[in-house]
Each structure stands twice: as structure tokens, then as C-alpha cells.
Amino acid sequence: MRIGELAARAGTTTRTLRYYEARGLLPARRDEHGHRAYDEHDLRLLEQIRTLQDFGFELEETRPFVECLRAGHPAGDACPASVAVYRSKLAELDALIGELSRVRATVAAQLAKAERAMGELAADALVPGGPEPRCELGGQEQ
């Protein structure tokens, strides 16, 4: 099949396919007329790349999976190098989850503090002689 058909079947663009070819992820075969030629195996390589990228893998991280398929394995993650990439990605995700948990805890603490402060201001506003309500935007009093 030609590049346009492969792009359509893979749900991508011909430009992307040329980029993958330049990066060595997609074979650069030509037919007798000089047109790029692809087969079902190339479609499988693209599906592997796209699936991994959908899960947040960088393009270069897909290389071991592609090479595993090229070596004739039935799945791109049937090789030790692919498993190593999975382990690395899990460690990266665990670190991100930890960081997000810390950020979430900080935001939750700030929210609780802000809500307490708002409650105190509301209570003070009800006391005769308490502060007048102010608009925080622009510093103008209402």
C-alpha cells in the first residue's frame, strides 16, 4: 500500500509517517516506481506506536516495542527492552503521582485556610462596628 492509504488506515498523516521513517521507526521501502511501499506489518508497527503515545510514552520510548515487533515477536512488549521501558514509565508515573498528591495536599490546606478566613470575616461583619465588606477586585469598597 502507498503512504496515503497507510496514513488513512492508521488514522494519522503522511507527514507523520515520513517523520517516523526519518526517525527509523518505519521502514523506508520503495516500489518499482519509487513510491513508498507499506504492508500490514507496517500498519501493526504504527498501531503499536500510536497506542503507546496515547498512554503518554514519548516517541523514542516506542522504539524497543517497534524493534520487538520487527524481530518477529507477536507483541511489541514481548522483549526485555520493552519491559524495561514499562518499568521506567511506571517509575516516572509514580513520581508524578507523588508530586500531584503533594500539590493536592497543599491546595487543600490553602482552601481550608481561605474558608476559615472567609468565615471569620463574615462573622466579624455581623458584629456592630465590625469591618465593612470590601471588594477584593480593584480594592474598591462596595
N, C-alpha and C positions, 0 to 999 in steps of 0.2 A: 504494500500500500504506500501511497505517497504521503508527504508530510501533512498536507491539508486534511486528509482522511484520518490520519493518526491523531492529529490535534482535535478534530471533531469528536472522535470516539473517546478520547481521553478527557475531554472537557477542558482543554487548555488552548493555547495559541501556538501558531507556528514559530513565533518569536521565542517563546519559552522553550520549545523543542530545540531550536537552534542553540539556545543558551546551554541547555543540558548537554547537547552534543559537544559544544566548545569546552564544557567542564569535564568531559569524558564519562558522563553518566549514561549517555545514549549513544549507541554505535553510529558511526558515520559511513554507512554503506551507500553505494550509488548503483543505479541500474545502468543498462547499456546506453541510455540516453543522457546520463549524467544527473538524473534526478535522485534525490534522496529516496531510499527504499527501506521500508519497515515491515515487520511481521507481527504476529500475535504475541510473540515473546517480548517484543519491544513495548507493546501495549501493557503487558504484565509488569515490566520494569517501571513504566510510568505510573501505573496504579499503585505500586509499592511506594514510589517517591511521594505521590500526592497524599496517600494515606498517612505517611509519617509526617509530612509537613502539616497536614490538618491537625495532627496531635502535638504540634509545636516543635518538631525536630527541624534543625537548620538543614539547608540543602546538603552541606558537606557531611552531616551526620547520617544521611541516607546512603552514602557510598558503600559501607560494608554490606548493607542489605541488597543493594543492586549487584554487587560483586558476588554475593552468595547465590543469587538467582542466576547470574551469568555462569556460575560454576556448575549449574545443573541441579541445584537443590530445589525441592518442591516449594519451599517457603524462604523468604528473604531473611528470616530470623533463625534459620537452622545452622548458623555458623557461629563460632566463638567470637568473632569480631562484632557481629550484630548483638550478641548477648552483652558484650562489654559496653556497647553504646546504650543499650537499655539500662544497664546498671548506672552508667554515668548520668543519663537523663533522669532516672529516679532520684539520684542524689541531688541533682540540680532542683528538681521539683520539691523535694523535702526541704531544701534550704529556702526556697521561695515561700513555701507554706509556713515555715517557721517565721520568716520575716513578716509575712502578711498577718500572722497571728499576733506578733508584737505590735505591729501598726494598729491592728484592730483593738487591742487592749488599750493602747494609748488614746485612740479616738473615743472609745467607750468611756474612759476615765475623764476625758475632756468634756464629753457630753454630760456626764453626771455632774461635773463641777459647774458647767454652764446652767444646767437645770436647777441646781441648788441656788446659784446666784440669782437666777430669774425669780425663783420662789421667794427669796429674801427681799428682793426689790419689790415684788408685788405685795408682800406683807408690809413692808415699810411704807408703801404708797397708801395703804389703808389707814395708817396711823396719822391722826391730825398733826400737821406740821411736818409730815414726812416729805421725802423728796418728790418733786413734780416729775411726772413721766416725761421722758425725753426720747426723741427720735435719734437713734444711733447713726442713721444715714445723714450725712451732711452736718451733724452736730446742732441742728436747729431744734428749738423747743416747740412742742405742739401746743 
